[in-house]
Amino acid sequence: MRGDCGNKRLNRRLKRYHAFLTGIFLFTSCFTLLYFFVFTESYAAFWNVNSGSDTCQVREAAVPSAEGSGTASFSYEKDGKDTVQTGHERRKLLPCGIPVGIYLETRGVLVTEVTHIVTENGDNSSPCSGILEAGDYILQAGGTEISTKEQFRKLVQESSGQPINLLVEHNGSQKQVTVNPVMSENGDYAAGLWIRDNMHGIGTLTWVDEDGNFAALGHCISDIDTGKRMVIDNGQLYHAEIYSLIKSISNKPGSLSGAIDYRMQSCIGTVKNNTEQGIFGLGNSGIKDLIMDRLSSFYQQDTFNNLWKKAALETAGAEEIRDGKAQMISSFNGEYRFYDIEIRKISGEKAGYDNINLEVTVTDSSLLKQTGGILQGMSGSPIIQDGKLVGAVTHVLVNDPTRGYGIFIENMLKN
């Protein structure tokens, strides 16, 4: 009996000891996750990134039906005219089709809205009305260069209501203006502006050249509030993971949902330009690692040089592209694949857009089953025809997401 009691006491002690160790393990695990996701801010979910006027989204451009009323600027015509562009200099590029995280910083701070504020006296005041407009960039305040929202807000506070001279870029031209901050009902000085200094989102990497230069999207990144192309100071490209997607249906294009890894070791390149034909920049060694991770199993190559020899393709001029079968490259689901599409060159005077040169129809049953067509976030997916890189997907049609538009690769190469 004494032995049995001793064993029971020992078992109870062991259970309490195990419970104690389990508690310690769970506590440290939760703390580690909390630190990683909250304190280090390593990840940001794309579709959940929303803090008022502080962010905007990189997404597939969506346009109405090509045949719909009010969309003549995007329609094609059989009028005998041609968009053949000669003099294309052939290059070898590595088509990618890989989702990436994009982070851009504006030049100065971008004005997204000029608004009214309630003053300490209860009056409505708009200190910047008639002086600034949505889409303006504030480059300097009181002779100090501006790079962040916090910096501008601090200068407004320190003005104590005295006039502030601003250097502003308006529609590409710079001008000097003066604003008079007022005391708000909260006891703070304010200028009555909503401003932004950065954006982040997910897009598709189109190609990389042998020197590490890259292109993505095939269209510009526009501010979500003003609709205008963002003028940037600099930016970075990061690793991104797609976790889920919303399937496209008629009148409601689907979208990709994922996360961007903002850790320093996950930065794969620097964004230099945000243009109507896409974003362009220079990758670091990380971009080769990412490409190897996504493409090596498909091409069965163990080094980047061998992968380049196997997968790099010649570019085609606009005059070489024909109506008919082609393929679109995408690895939105983590699997690098070629999907069947039909392309048709847009001809006639309505094709005067540098990023709307091709009409694209998804015909691949596997892609249609997974996505319903083109998803927002697939901007930049490379288009291949006859073994050559001919363009990239840029737009999706709202009422028929199986169809969209693309850009000639030679137009992307102008940058």
Secondary structure, 3 states (H helix, E strand, C coil): CHHHHHHHHHHHHHHHHHHHHHHHHHHHHHHHHHHHHHHCCCEEECCCCCCHHHCCCCCCEEECCCCCCCCHHHCCCCCCCCCCCCCCCCCEEEEEEEEEEEEEEEEEEEEEEECCEEECCCCEECCCCCCCCCCCEEEEECCEECCCHHHHHHHHHHCCCCCEEEEEEECCEEEEEEECCEEECCCCEECCEEEEEEEEEEEEEEEECCCCEEEECCCCCECCCCCCECCEEEEEEECEEEEEEECCECCECCEEEEEEECCHHHEEEEEEEEECCEEEEEECHHHHHHHHHHHHHHHCCCCHHHHHHHHCEEECCHHHCCCEEEEEEECCCCCCEEEEEEEEECCCHHHCECCECEEEEECCHHHHHHHCCCCECCCCCEEEECCEEEEEEEEEECCCCCEEEEEEHHHHCCC
